[in-house]
């Protein structure tokens, strides 16, 4: 079992208190800056001493505040990839790898270095200094160096690892991986997602489950869902599997909400990409609300429309090009898009 | 008249010995005190003393060039300690942590990572300390001249 239950106070005002079970595979930590993600990794690696708690790695105690056990970082066998490039600048890339392989027997050392050079495509850069290598190459060299030491747990801070590289790491590293994910796309590649905010775990579970059905307003906000609206349950009909939600300016039909009563105040999260828009007129409206467009902001792969309210809708660029001349807009809320928190 | 180079050799010997001793002690102290601002400030205090006062502590009855070198250490050590401490503090901690994560002992870490990354400012400070001791005239005047023929008989 690999498990970290750690507490740390950093004056003024920040305290971290988390309980993190680390299963095999990839565990992604996601949260805003200052949530305590890097601090968590540093405490597991042993670079920062927690005030309280216990850290277990494969059932071996690395840290225990009560019995004052604190194994030094060099004996923890936790590989650590930090945010900044940490290749030793005074050595060549190959010497960096050899330094990490020190623990292995001499013959095995060279075989392992050669294998990692091959696996991460470092053969051209191996003889040069890290400063001459590109950013991507430096990252791959850091990964190779961390894996050569055969860590029992790999801690990856937000250092620019993308999905293909993460897949490569998983192939080369049987140990559990804890990853600070800078984006939700990378979270989806993990087996477990933990959302942190202000030093606390807000939510955890499989990425699909957490991303599709966040269970608190805080988690929904952290996941970047722009439409989080408060409403009253006006009607509940288990027979027809429907309910009616009354918002400040409009009412919507939604699926039946088990565990709620009529008159309850609830929060509803709606993803911007789940909403649809169309021009006024045409077929009779169901779950459709007239809205006035405030602004349209082009994004990388879509266009975000902001309507008065505010309601945010993401459209594909092609769809926006087709609809941009609409005089009056209708926003359609598909019932399955409404997530009650 | 043949040139007498003995004062030059003496100065070089005194400056060389005191620089080597100060370098070893200064690097060690600088590394040990890199996170301790109070003690490192205290260790730098001799920099604030006038050279004549420092030298007056070394006026032993018998002249030995090694005593002059000891006086030189008092001048050179704070310089080297401050410079080493500052150099060690500027070493990328991520590099050191990465090495620790790979199982490097603190000894190995120091010789393979910390010192190679910090040697430039330490080398510059060593040159400065050598020059400082070599040209320390107050020490020469007080310690060496006391036993020199040039200074005349002792009062």
Interface residues (C-beta under 8 A of the other chain):
Chain A: X45 X46 X47 X72 X73 X74 X75 X76 X77 X78 X79 X80 X82 X83 X84 X85 X86 X87 X88 X89 X90 X99 X100 X102 X103 X142 X145 X146 X148 X149 X151
Chain B: X92 X94 X95 X97 X98 X99 X100 X101 X102 X103 X104 X105 X106 X108 X112 X113 X116 X117
